[in-house]
Amino acid sequence: MPRFFLDLVERTAATYIEAFLGLLLAGTVTDLSTAKAAALSAVPAALAIAKGTLARFLGPSGTASALPTAKKSAPEPTGPAAS
């Protein structure tokens, strides 16, 4: 599978689980049912998909992140020429 797809799936699943657990915890105070919490959790997960898809065109290729990746620096020289 392409790295972008795996990255997007990971981000979407994490968003859904976080939203679901947050709504379950809030549901004990607001009397929100588990089924409603599961359904409402799909909204932020869908937004995560939209953001990841948009980031595919704005950020570095092959990832669902909009942030630039750090550039790799050249390795430090070793041996007698290094001193």
C-alpha positions as CSV (number, residue, x, y, z in Angstrom):
1,M,0.0,0.0,0.0
2,P,1.2,3.5,-0.6
3,R,2.6,5.4,2.4
4,F,0.0,8.2,1.9
5,F,-2.9,5.7,2.3
6,L,-1.4,4.1,5.4
7,D,-0.7,7.5,6.9
8,L,-4.3,8.7,6.2
9,V,-5.8,5.6,7.6
10,E,-3.8,5.9,10.8
11,R,-4.7,9.5,11.3
12,T,-8.4,8.9,10.6
13,A,-8.6,5.9,12.9
14,A,-6.8,7.9,15.7
15,T,-9.2,10.8,15.2
16,Y,-12.3,8.5,15.3
17,I,-11.1,6.7,18.5
18,E,-10.2,10.0,20.3
19,A,-13.6,11.5,19.4
20,F,-15.5,8.4,20.4
21,L,-13.7,8.1,23.7
22,G,-14.2,11.8,24.4
23,L,-17.9,11.6,23.6
24,L,-18.3,8.5,25.8
25,L,-16.7,10.3,28.7
26,A,-18.8,13.4,28.1
27,G,-21.9,11.1,27.6
28,T,-21.8,10.2,31.3
29,V,-22.5,13.8,32.1
30,T,-24.8,14.7,29.2
31,D,-26.6,11.3,28.8
32,L,-25.3,10.7,25.3
33,S,-25.9,7.1,24.1
34,T,-23.1,4.9,22.8
35,A,-24.7,4.7,19.3
36,K,-25.0,8.5,19.1
37,A,-21.3,8.9,20.3
38,A,-20.2,6.4,17.6
39,A,-22.2,8.3,14.9
40,L,-21.0,11.7,16.0
41,S,-17.4,10.5,16.0
42,A,-17.6,10.0,12.3
43,V,-17.7,13.8,11.8
44,P,-14.2,14.6,13.0
45,A,-12.9,11.4,11.3
46,A,-14.4,12.6,8.0
47,L,-12.7,16.0,8.5
48,A,-9.4,14.2,9.1
49,I,-9.8,12.5,5.7
50,A,-10.5,15.8,4.0
51,K,-7.5,17.4,5.7
52,G,-5.2,14.5,4.8
53,T,-6.4,14.6,1.2
54,L,-5.9,18.3,1.0
55,A,-2.4,18.0,2.7
56,R,-1.4,15.5,0.0
57,F,-1.3,18.4,-2.5
58,L,0.1,21.0,0.0
59,G,2.7,19.1,2.0
60,P,5.5,16.7,1.2
61,S,4.6,13.9,-1.2
62,G,3.7,10.5,0.1
63,T,2.3,11.7,3.4
64,A,-1.0,13.1,4.8
65,S,0.9,15.8,6.7
66,A,0.8,19.4,5.7
67,L,4.0,20.1,7.6
68,P,7.3,20.2,5.8
69,T,9.7,17.3,6.6
70,A,13.1,18.0,8.1
71,K,15.9,17.9,5.7
72,K,18.5,15.2,6.3
73,S,21.9,16.6,7.1
74,A,25.1,15.2,5.8
75,P,26.8,12.7,8.2
76,E,29.6,13.9,10.3
77,P,33.0,13.0,8.8
78,T,35.1,10.5,10.7
79,G,38.6,9.3,10.6
80,P,41.9,11.2,10.2
81,A,40.6,13.7,7.7
82,A,37.9,14.9,10.2
83,S,40.3,16.6,12.6
